[in-house]
Amino acid sequence: MIFLFYLAWLFLLGAVICQIIVLIKMFKDAGPVQGIIGLVCGIWAYIWGWMNSGRLGIRNIMMIWTVLLILFLVCYLIGGMAAMQSMTTTTP
């Protein structure tokens, strides 16, 4: 189960790539101030991306980003719990 912990980081890498794509769109469409805010505060980039996904044609990117974030959380939590459980030892 520890592999889930490492798999989670691959999902996170994909989510970061999606965030970069949205940030590029944000800089082009909303200007540098919004882009810098999105760079500093990732949740703003996520919300802005969903709000403008239909107009900018990035609905698929946003869906992928959402799925990757959910998969990251699930794998990270399950993998982390499995790693913690394997570290515990019982003494007789």
Secondary structure by P-SEA (a helix, b strand, c coil): caaaaaaaaaaaaaaaaaaaaaaaaaaacccaaaaaaaaacaaaaaaaaaaccccccaaaaaaaaaaaaaaaaaaaaaaaaaaaaaaccccc
